[in-house]
Amino acid sequence: MPTVRSGPRIGLTAQLAVLAALAATVGLSPAGWLVGVGYGVVTCLALNQGLHRAGSSRLGPADRVTLTRAILVGAVTALVVDSFDRPAPVGLLVTVSAVALLLDAVDGQVARRTRTVSALGARFDMEVDAFLILVLSVYVAPSAGAWVLAIGAMRYVFVAAMVVLPWLDGPLPPRYWRKVVAAAQGVLLAVAAARVLPEPWTMLVLVAALAMLVESFGRDVAWRWRHRPAVAPEPVTVPPRLPVRALAASSGGSVHSDWRP
């Protein structure tokens, strides 16, 4: 296993510090601690593995912003798990989520301005976004309905489908609307979590979020279906054509001279 680099180690240390701060202020159950620490460890190991594969020894400026977002998502995760046993501090949960969502607009700009755009940074950013959406959908689902979990699970179902349908895997053409939809999911779920709207409006917001997501994923699936690799037909083996004399000799008789295989 590669040596754990300083960036992921610092991130794990910061995650533990944030969890300790939550425990000291609003309280944190053993389950919240366990899931929060587990999230921090998995994030540390996955990021370290990504750096190793990329041949990089440290995080870039934009990666540090994304790591900060990941730590905030870890705090949201712990609070959501804690809410299974007791009422969650909604104001704190929504505030931390909002800061993480705002920073999502920062790391991309930092990467472009410092010319440190990388495949690792893009993947790290996407995974943090996806997990925050999943966690927020888990928090909202008990009050809005289990169907809300489809918002958080859709990206992971799409990834799992690539194993069964390899043509789903591969690069997609850039599309600005895809970024808008991804950003809107977190914002709309945070609004639903804040419970600042009447229930019918909250349901409408969540339905709109799911509809946007289905449309975006549906368009990507359709594009990949149209551009899936063509399956080459299996070659047909044709037996060699024998001379007429050879056929006659092998059959012990005569063969008509006009015979064709």
N, C-alpha and C positions, 0 to 999 in steps of 0.2 A: 504493500500500500504506500502511495507517495506521502512524503512528509507534509504535514498540515502547514500551509503557508500563513503568514502573519495576518493577511486580510480576513480570511475566514475565522481565525482564532479570535481576532478583535471583535468580529461580529458576534461570535458565540458569547464572549465575555459581556458585550453590551446587551445581548438578549437576556442573559441571567440578571444583569443589573436592572433592566426594565421590569422584569418579572418580580424582582425583590421590591422595587418601588411600588408596583401595584399591590403586592401583599401588605406593604406597610401603610398604604393609604386606603384603598377600598376593600382590601382583603382578597385572598386568593385561596381557593379550595385545593386539596391535594390533587384532584383531577386536573384542575387548571394548571397547577405547577407541572404535573407530569406531562401533559400535552404540550405546554409551552416549552419546557426543556427539550422534549423529544423533537419538536419542530425546529428548535435552534440547532440541535445536533445534526439533524438531517440536512438542514440548510448549509451548515458548515461543511459537512462531508461532500455534499453535492457540488458546492461552489469550489471546494478544493480540487475535486476531481476534474471539474471543468477547466480550471486554471492549468492543471497538469496536462490535460489533452491539448490545450491551446498553446502549450509551451511557454506560458507566462509565469513570472514569479510573483507578481503583485497585481492588485486591482487598479484599474484606471479611474480617473476622476468621476466619470458617469457611473461606473460600477459601485463606487462608494455611496453615491446617492441612492442607487437601487438597493444596496445593502441596508441603508438606513430605512428605506421603505419596508424591506423584508423584516427588520426588527419590529417595526410598528405593526406589521401584519401578525407577527408572533404574539404581540400583546393583545391584538383583537381576538386572535384564536383562543388564547387563554381565557379572556373575558367571556367569549361565547360558550366555551365548555363550562365555565363557572356558572353560567346562567341556567344550566340544566337543573341545578339544585336550588338556586335562589335567584331573586330578581337581579338583573345586571344593571350596573350604572350606565344607563342609556346615553346620557350626555357625554361621558368619557369615551364610551365605545364609538359613538358616532364621530366625536372630535378626532380621535386617533385615526379612524378610518378616513376622515376627510383630509387630514394631513398627508396620509399615505397616498391618497388619490391626487392631491395637489402636486406632490413630488413626482408623480408619474409624468407630469408635463415638464419637469426640470431635467431629469436624467438624459432624455433624448437631446435636448438643447445643449447640455454640457458636452455630450459625446460629439455632436457636430461641431461645436465651437472649438473644442480641443483636438479635433480630428482623431478621436480615439474610438470611433465606431467599430464594433467587432461583433462577430457571430455569438460569442459568449455573452456579451452584454445584452444583445437583443433577446437571447434565449432566457437569460436571468430575469430580465424585465418582464417577459411574457409569463414566466412561471409564477412570479410574484403577483402579477395582475390576476391570473387565473385562480390562484389559491385564495386571494382576498375575496373574489367574487363567490367562490365556493363557501367560504366561511360565513359571509354575510347572508347568503341564501339559506344556510343552515339556521342562522339566527332568526330570519324572517319567517321561515316555513311553519313553525308551530302556530303562529297567529294568522298567517295568510293561507296556509294549505300546503300539503306536501308537494304539489305540482311546482312550487317555486324552486325546489331542489333541481329541477331540470335546467334552470339558468346556470347554476354552479357546476352541474355535472356534464353539461353538453360538451365542453372542450375535452374532458377526459374520456368521454364516450367516443368522441371523434378520434382521439389518439389510439384508443383500444381497437377501433374498427380498422385501423391501418394494418394491424396484425393479420386480420382475416381478409381484408381487401387491400393488397399492396398498392394498387393503383391510386389509392387515396393519399399515399405518401409522396412527397416531392415538393419542390418550390411552387409558390403561387405568384401570379403577377401582382405588382404593387397596386393597392386600392385604398384610397383615403377613407372611404366609407367604412372599411373594415376596422380602421383605427377609431373612428367615431363610435361605432357600435361597441367596441371593447371598452372604451372609456365610459360610455353611457351606462354600461351595466353596473359598475361600481357606484356611480353617482345615484342612479335610480334605486339601487338596493339600500344605499345609505339613507336616502330620503324615506324609504319604507321603514327602515329600522328606527329612524328618529320618531316615527309616529306623529308627525306634525300635520298630516293631512287627514281629512275624514276617511273612514274605512273604504267607501266606494272609490274615492280618488286614489287611495293607496293601491287598491286592486287594479285600477286602470293603469297606474304607473308600472306595476309588475307585469301585467299583460303586455304592455307596450315593450318592456324590456325583453321579454321572451320572444315576442313577434320579431323584433329587430334581430335578435340572435339567430332565430330560425332562418330568417331571410338571408342573413350574411353567410351562415354555414351552408345553407342550401345552394347559394350561388357558387361557393367554393367547390362543393361536391359536384355540381353540374359542370363546372369548368374542368375539373380533373377527370370526370367521366368522358368528356369530349376529347380530352388530350391524353387519354390513357394509352399506354404502349400497345401497338397492334400485336396480336398473337400470331406468330409465324406458323403456317400449316406444317404438319409433320411431313417429311419427305416420303414419297411413295417409291418403294423399291420395285423396279421393273426387271423381271428376269431377262438375262441376256438372250438375244436372238441367235438361235443356232442355224447353221447352214442346212439346206434341205437334205443334203446327202447324209449329214450327221443324224438328222431326225429319222431318216429312212433306215439307217443302219441300226439305230437304237431301238426302233419299233419292230424291226424284223420284217418290214414290208416297204411298200412304196408310198411316197408322199406326193400329192399334187404339186406341181411346180409353182402354182399361183397362191400357195398357202401363205398367210401372213399371221404373225402372232397377235 
